[in-house]
Amino acid sequence: EDEEEEVSLLPDAAERAMLQEEFTSHMYQSFLEGEDGDFDYSQIDENSDLDNLDIVSRDAEERY
C-alpha cells in the first residue's frame, strides 16, 4: 500500500514538462534580474564586444 502511494506522488510526463518549463523560466528571469549570486555580471556589462551594434546605433539615432 505504501508503494502505491509513493508511485502516485510522482509527476507524470506532462507535469514533469510543466515543472521543468516553470523552473527554466524562473532561473532565466532571476538571471536577467541580476539575482544569480554566483555569476559575475560585470564580465558581460563591461564587455563592449558583446554589444549589439545595430541596437546601439538605433538608440543613438533615436536620442539624436
N, C-alpha and C positions, 0 to 999 in steps of 0.2 A: 504494500500500500504506500509506503514512504517513497519507493522508487517511482511509482506512478505520479505522485505529487511533484517530485523533482523534475520529471520529464515535462510535465505541463507548465512548469515555470520557465522553461527555455523558450526564447522567442522563435517564431517560425521565420522562414526566409524573408517574407515581406516585412516583418517587424525588424529583423536584423538590418535590412537595407535602409529602412526609415531611420533607425537609430544611428547607423553609420553616416547617413547624409546629415542628420542633425549634429552629430559630433564634428564632422568635417566643416560644416557651416560655422559652428561655434568657434572652432580653432582658427579658421580663416579670419573671422571677424575680430577675434581677440588679437591676432597678429596685426591686422590693419589698424587697430586702435592703439597699438604700441604696448599691449599688456603682456607680451611674452618676455619675461624677465631674463631668460637665458639667451636672448638674442641681442647683439649689438647693432641697433638701428642706425647708428652714426655711420657705419660702413656703407650703407645704402644712401642715407640722406646727404652725405657729403661727397658722394662719388658722381661727378658730372658725366662720366661715361655712360651712366645708366639712365640719364635724362632722355626723354622722348623729344627730340629736337623739333618735330612738327608741332607738338603741343606748346613747347616753349616759344617757338616763333609765332604761333597763332595768339598766344597770350600777350606777347609783346605788341603785336598788331592791334589787338583789342584795347590795350592800355593807351596806345597812341591815338 
